[in-house]
Amino acid sequence: MGKITIKGIKNQKAWDNFSQKISPNNFLSSWQWADFNNLMGDETLRFGIYEDSKLVGICSAIVTKSRKGNFLLSPAGPLFLINKKSYWNKLIIHLTNISKTEKLKFIRIRPLFENTKKNRELLKSFGFIGAPVRAPAEVTQILDIKKTEEELLAQMRKTTRYLIKKAQKDGVQIKISTKTPDLEMYHKLEKNTVAKHKFTPFSKKYIKNQFEVFNKTNDALILLAKYKGKIISSSIITFYGDSAFYNHGASINTKIPASYRIQWEAILEAKRRGKKFYNFWGGITENPKDPWYGITLFKTGFGGQKFETIHAYDLPISRLYKPIAAFESFRYKLRGHSL
């Protein structure tokens, strides 16, 4: 076994080349996502794990500020091509030392490997315990878009296919934009979506910064659906590596199936860009009582497969972790969610 070291990574190309070896890709492991968190005021550290001079793993660690207690977050990592315990040992010591220096309460990670007993036992062997909440898109629906348009339409739920064609027949037009001011139309529509699904929306600053960071590399689009001169639905699509992501969506209450038309256009745009997968980005549940069940039916109607990564895991650093976890769990269940 060679000498294992951890060093900061300052080269985006080296970072993305490694990150994108884990397929389907995840934009939370992108260089841009770290830039976005820095813009939001949460310092993000980018580490490479090396065996001798070979890069064998990467980890972005966000010093996350929270009213419940600051913590260190790796939202889609660490990433290893081979899960050697020696790599994990070295990284955990490194992250723990940072957490103690910064007086953080815990470390939260979400590696992008399969949710198997073997992988769960690996994390538990280092002292990690299951987080009281899900990380973004732990369970999602992924559509293989390497297929032809005809094949994609054929595998959809019959109702979904009908509603796409109905929106086209009804004259719904789709505008694709890369202009930040068009986010205002999204926010106006979002008020209706929030009232309907009763969730706490991201701030305008959050949406704007996220969009602009990815837009700098031509990896973000705003899709606006217009019907009889009025914008009635909007989606924000993010691209990274081999995948496109349905990142945010909003619409008014209407019988015009504009949201179906938007999703189909987003899928076609992803195909034009040479992407392999369209990721509907979370909101997938099998529980009819879950507040996201209606959204699940919408997303799964387009076809594809359920895709699940391992649950988020926490490594307590402070004695305050237990009350923090209990509070998170209570709030999560109060909002109608379940693990």
Secondary structure, DSSP 8 states (H G I E B T S, - for coil): ---EEEEE---HHHHHHHHTTSSS--GGGSHHHHHHHHHTT--EEEEEEEETTEEEEEEEEEEE--TT--EEEETT--EESS--HHHHHHHHHHHHHHHHHTT-SEEEE--SSB--HHHHHHHHHTT-EE-SS--TTSEEEEEETTS-HHHHHHTS-HHHHHHHHHHHHTT-EEEEE--GGGHHHHHHHHHHHHHHH------HHHHHHHHHHHHTTT-EEEEEEEETTEEEEEEEEEEETTEEEEEEEEE-S-SS-HHHHHHHHHHHHHHHTT-SEEE--S---S-TTSTTHHHHHHHHTT--EEEEB---EEEE-STTHHHHHHHHHHHHHHTT---
